[in-house]
Amino acid sequence: MTMCYDGALVMPSSYAVMDEEEMTYLEGGKFYGVNLSAAQCGNIATTLGTLGLSFTITSLAATVIGYIPGLQAALAAAKFFGMLATTCTISWAVFDYCSRNNGMSLGFESSTKKFVYSIK
């Protein structure tokens, strides 16, 4: 391949034009994730809210059962279901917020090797 430099960029005679997708592939950057609409976030928030309430009731029932003599192991279950209820409640708050703000994007960016999210 011979090239001559005369002050301007001279491309080799066998160059190939690449679009943005090909450049992204060469740079190694790709987004693996989901884009959720406001309606989808609302459905997820409703499900998480229902699960959180169910786990809270189960935790309270296990606490009551744990005070029966001989059934103290139920207190461990009460703590477990309490943690699940807390997790669902926090997640519900995030998805409820996103449902009121046009949705969200959630995924993994391969070029930075980080999990990323954005609220639209």
N, C-alpha and C positions, 0 to 999 in steps of 0.2 A: 504494500500500500504506500503510495507516494503522496505526500501532501506538500503544498507550497504555502508559505505564510507571507502574505503581502499586506498586512495591516487589517485584514478582515478574516473572520472565521471561515475556514474552508473545511467542509465535511468530506470524509472519504467517499469514494464513488459507490460503496456498498453499504451505506448507513441505513438503518431502519427507524422509522417513526414509531414511537411508543406512546400509548395513551396513559392517562392518569392511573388506571387500574394496574397496568403492567408496572408502572413505576412504584406503586404501593407494594406490589409483590416483591420487587427487587429490593426495596428498602426494608422489607420484612414486617411492615406494619399492616395489621388487619384487626378489625373489631369483631370479636365474637361475643354476641350478646343479643338482647332483645330491646325493642322500642315499644313501650307500652302506652296505649292511648289512655285518656282520662277515664273512659268507661271500663277498660280492663283494670286499671288501678282501683276503681271503685268496687269492682267485683272481688278483687283480691282483698281489699280492705274489709268488705262485708264478711268474707270467709274467715279472715284472721280475727275479726271481732267476735264472731260466733265461737270459734275455737278458744279464744281467750276466756270468754265467759264460761264455756264448758270446763276448761281446765281449772278456773277459779272455783267453781262449784265442787269439782272433784277434790281439789285441795282442801277445801273446807270440810267436806265429808270425811276425808282421810284423817284430818286433824281430830274431828270428833271421835272417830273410831279408835284413834291412837290413844285416847284417854281411858279406854276400856282396859281393865287389867288383863295382861297377857297378850295384848295386841299393839304393843308399843312400836312394832316394826312399821305400822301404818304411818307413823310420823315421818319416816324417811320418804314414803310415797307422797305425803303432803308437801314436803319440801320440793320434791321433783316436779309435781304438778304445779306448784307455785312458781317455779322457775319457767316452766313452759307457758304459764299464763302471762308472766311478765314479758317474755320474749314475744308472744303474740300481740300483746298490747302495744309494745314499742313499734313492732312492725306494722300494726294496724295504723298507728299515728303517721308513719312515714307514707304508706300507700294512700291514706285518706288525704293527706296534704297534696300528694301528687295528683290525686283524682280531681282536686279543686284547682290545679294549676296545669292543665293540659297534658298530663302524663309524664313519663320519664324514660330514660335510657339507662340500661344496666348491663354491664358486661366486662370483658377482658380485652385490653389493648396489647397486642403482641409486640409492638415495637418498643413500648416502655415496660412491658411485663408487669402491668399493674391493673388492678380492678378499677373500673371507672364507672361513674354514674353522673347523670345530669337530669335536672328537673326542667322541663320545657317551659 
